[in-house]
């Protein structure tokens, strides 16, 4: 990987709905996030949700430093009411962000443009226009120095509930040889400390994510909306060269997944799985083929 331009990995901000930057890149990753919580209206029943992610990243850098970006992201969310497991619902999300990074001659400015076609639904009907979403990202990056980078831009997606715009602002700061602060608000921000370089990293993570999934015609084409706000502690550990396992433990403060009436912002109680939940602890574990940019540069 020594002949790969290090700045191309900076563009991992283009993770579909999860827009953030970091001093590493995951070429491929798989993880599962899980939580369990009681319902606000019925403390005798619990919602058990498992959220699976599988992501791939394929960049193509040109001689002038410009880079073509291709991603493939997939997600499956399985939610069950316990102890009555007959109430189970699954949601799916498949997206293929396609973008380009333009680099100025002095390498101080980098402009990212990306389009994000996506299918997000329960896939119980034949896929049609109701399942399709289209979004995009514009992000301007200013590289002040190797230790300080500033970012600003705009995220847009045509969600099931309508147009969704989100301004983006970020600051990557390499405080010391071991301490890193990085991310883009309001979506994700990390404080990371290298206990053992290229081996063991840990810290704190803020994550906020809004997304929606269309339901089948049997449910009147309603949709489920997620407004996640999470505060977590994380640990990353390289078990072999660039093969990494990671874990996160934290708490979700956001609004639980709720079902809404088609083409409106009116909540509905048609599906008992997607009714108000109490705030809950969340756990995430995964594996990735990860390249640390700070290590690659020194090599």
C-alpha positions in Angstrom: 0.0 0.0 0.0 3.0 2.3 0.1 2.4 3.6 -3.4 -1.2 4.7 -2.7 -1.6 8.4 -2.2 -2.3 8.9 1.6 -4.9 11.6 1.2 -7.3 9.4 -0.7 -8.1 7.5 2.4 -9.1 10.8 4.1 -12.3 10.5 1.9 -13.9 7.8 4.0 -16.2 10.6 5.0 -18.3 9.4 2.1 -19.9 6.5 4.0 -23.4 6.9 2.5 -25.5 8.3 5.4 -22.7 8.1 7.9 -20.5 11.1 6.8 -17.3 11.4 8.8 -13.5 11.5 8.4 -10.8 9.6 10.1 -7.0 8.8 10.0 -7.7 5.3 8.6 -9.7 3.5 5.9 -11.6 0.3 6.0 -11.4 -1.5 2.6 -14.0 -4.0 3.9 -15.8 -4.1 7.2 -18.6 -6.1 8.9 -20.2 -5.2 12.2 -23.4 -5.8 14.2 -25.0 -3.3 16.5 -27.5 -4.5 19.0 -29.8 -3.1 21.7 -32.8 -4.1 23.8 -35.3 -1.8 25.4 -38.8 -1.8 26.9 -41.6 0.2 25.4 -42.8 3.4 26.9 -46.4 2.3 26.9 -45.8 -1.3 28.0 -42.9 -2.2 30.3 -43.7 -6.0 30.0 -42.6 -6.2 26.4 -39.1 -5.6 25.1 -37.8 -4.6 21.6 -34.6 -6.6 20.6 -32.9 -5.1 17.6 -29.9 -6.3 15.7 -28.4 -4.1 13.0 -25.9 -5.7 10.6 -23.6 -3.7 8.3 -21.4 -4.8 5.4 -19.3 -2.2 3.5 -16.7 -2.1 0.7 -14.6 0.8 -0.5 -12.7 0.9 -3.9 -10.8 4.1 -4.7 -9.0 4.9 -8.0 -6.4 7.7 -7.8 -5.1 9.5 -10.9 -1.7 11.0 -11.4 -2.8 14.6 -10.6 -4.1 13.5 -7.2 -7.8 13.5 -8.2 -9.6 10.4 -7.0 -12.6 8.3 -8.1 -14.5 6.9 -5.2 -16.7 3.9 -5.3 -18.5 2.4 -2.2 -21.0 -0.4 -1.6 -22.8 -0.2 1.7 -25.5 -2.7 2.9 -27.5 -2.9 6.1 -30.1 -5.2 7.6 -32.1 -4.4 10.7 -34.0 -7.1 12.5 -36.4 -6.1 15.3 -38.4 -8.5 17.5 -40.8 -8.0 20.3 -39.9 -10.4 23.2 -41.1 -12.7 24.7 -43.6 -12.8 21.7 -41.2 -13.3 18.8 -44.1 -13.6 16.3 -43.8 -9.8 16.0 -40.6 -9.5 14.0 -39.8 -6.9 11.3 -36.8 -6.6 9.0 -35.5 -3.5 7.1 -32.9 -3.4 4.4 -30.7 -0.7 3.0 -28.3 -1.0 0.0 -26.5 2.0 -1.4 -23.7 2.7 -3.9 -22.1 6.1 -3.3 -20.2 7.3 -6.4 -18.0 10.3 -6.1 -14.9 12.3 -7.1 -12.3 14.2 -5.2 -10.7 17.3 -6.9 -7.4 18.4 -5.5 -5.9 21.9 -6.0 -2.4 22.3 -7.4 -1.0 23.4 -4.0 -2.8 20.4 -2.3 -4.3 22.7 0.2 -7.9 22.4 -1.0 -9.9 19.3 -1.8 -13.4 19.3 -3.1 -15.6 16.2 -2.8 -18.7 15.7 -4.8 -20.7 12.4 -4.5 -24.1 11.0 -5.4 -25.8 8.4 -3.3 -28.4 6.1 -4.9 -30.1 3.9 -2.3 -32.8 1.4 -1.8 -34.3 1.4 1.7 -37.3 -0.7 2.5 -38.6 -4.0 4.0 -38.3 -5.6 0.6 -41.7 -7.4 1.0 -42.9 -6.1 -2.4 -41.3 -5.9 -5.8 -38.8 -3.0 -5.7 -40.2 0.2 -7.2 -39.9 4.0 -7.0 -41.2 4.0 -3.4 -38.1 2.1 -2.2 -35.6 4.3 -4.0 -33.8 7.3 -2.4 -31.3 9.6 -4.0 -28.9 11.9 -2.1 -25.5 13.6 -2.4 -22.6 15.3 -0.6 -20.6 18.4 -1.2 -17.6 18.9 1.1 -14.8 21.4 0.9 -11.6 20.5 2.7 -8.8 22.9 3.7 -5.5 21.2 4.7 -3.9 23.8 7.1 -1.1 21.3 8.0 -0.6 17.7 8.5 -1.9 18.2 12.0 -4.9 20.3 11.2 -7.7 20.0 8.6 -10.9 22.0 8.4 -14.1 20.9 6.5 -17.5 22.3 5.6 -20.2 21.2 3.3 -23.8 20.0 2.8 -25.5 16.6 2.9 -28.8 16.0 1.1 -31.1 12.9 0.8 -34.6 12.4 -0.5 -35.9 10.4 2.5 -39.3 8.7 2.8 -40.5 11.7 4.8 -39.3 14.3 2.2 -36.2 16.4 1.5 -33.5 16.2 4.2 -30.7 18.8 4.3 -27.9 18.8 6.8 -25.0 21.3 6.9 -21.6 19.7 7.7 -18.6 21.1 9.6 -15.5 19.3 10.8 -12.1 19.7 12.4 -9.4 17.0 12.3 -6.7 17.8 14.9 -3.7 15.6 15.6 -3.1 16.9 19.1 0.0 14.7 19.7 1.6 11.6 18.4 -1.0 9.5 20.2 -4.1 11.7 20.5 -6.4 12.4 17.6 -9.7 14.3 17.3 -11.6 13.9 14.1 -15.0 13.8 12.4 -17.8 15.8 11.0 -20.6 17.3 13.0 -23.5 16.8 13.5 -23.0 13.1 12.3 -19.9 11.7 14.0 -16.9 12.8 16.1 -14.2 10.8 17.8 -11.5 11.3 20.4 -8.9 8.6 19.9 -5.8 7.6 21.8 -3.2 5.2 20.6 -2.2 3.1 23.5 0.0 0.9 21.2 0.5 2.3 17.7 -0.9 0.2 14.9 -2.1 -2.3 17.6 -4.5 -0.8 20.2 -6.6 2.3 20.0 -9.4 3.5 22.3 -11.5 6.5 23.0 -15.0 8.1 22.9 -17.4 8.5 20.0 -20.4 10.7 19.3 -22.8 9.5 16.6 -26.0 11.0 15.2 -27.8 9.5 12.2 -31.2 10.1 10.5 -32.5 7.6 7.9 -35.8 6.1 6.8 -37.2 2.9 5.3 -40.3 2.4 3.2 -42.7 -0.4 4.3 -44.8 -2.6 2.0 -48.2 -1.9 0.5 -49.8 -4.2 3.2 -48.8 -1.4 5.6 -50.0 1.4 3.4 -46.5 2.3 2.2 -45.8 3.8 5.7 -42.2 4.3 6.6 -39.9 3.9 9.6 -37.7 6.7 10.7 -34.5 6.4 12.8 -33.2 9.4 14.7 -30.1 8.0 16.5 -28.0 10.0 18.9 -25.3 7.8 20.6 -22.5 8.4 23.0 -20.1 5.5 23.1 -16.7 4.3 24.2 -14.7 2.2 21.7 -11.7 -0.1 21.4 -9.9 -1.1 18.2 -7.4 -3.9 18.2 -5.3 -5.3 15.3 -5.2 -9.0 15.7 -3.0 -9.5 12.6 -1.3 -6.8 10.4 -4.2 -4.8 9.0 -7.0 -7.2 10.3 -8.8 -5.4 13.1 -11.6 -6.3 15.5 -13.5 -3.4 17.2 -16.1 -2.9 19.9 -18.3 -0.1 21.1 -20.4 0.3 24.3 -22.6 3.3 24.9 -26.0 4.8 25.3 -28.6 5.9 22.8 -30.4 9.2 23.6 -32.2 9.7 20.3 -35.8 9.1 19.3 -36.5 5.4 18.9 -37.5 4.0 15.4 -41.1 5.0 14.9 -43.5 4.3 12.1 -45.1 7.2 10.2 -48.0 7.4 7.8 -47.2 7.5 4.1 -46.2 10.9 2.7 -46.6 12.6 6.0 -44.9 13.2 9.3 -47.8 11.8 11.4 -46.9 8.9 13.7 -48.9 5.7 13.5 -49.3 2.7 15.7 -50.1 0.2 13.0 -47.0 -1.9 13.7 -46.3 -2.6 17.4 -42.6 -3.2 16.7 -42.1 0.4 15.8 -43.7 2.2 18.7 -42.0 4.5 21.3 -39.1 3.0 23.2 -37.2 4.1 26.3 -33.6 5.2 25.9 -31.3 2.2 25.8 -27.7 1.0 26.0 -26.1 -0.1 22.7 -23.3 -2.5 21.8 -21.4 -2.8 18.6 -18.8 -5.3 17.5 -17.1 -5.9 14.1 -14.1 -6.8 12.0 -12.4 -4.9 9.3 -9.4 -4.8 6.9 -8.1 -1.4 8.0 -5.2 0.8 6.9 -3.9 3.4 9.3 -2.8 6.5 7.3 -0.5 7.8 10.1 1.4 4.5 10.0 1.5 4.3 6.2 2.9 7.8 5.9 5.8 7.0 8.2 6.6 3.8 6.3 
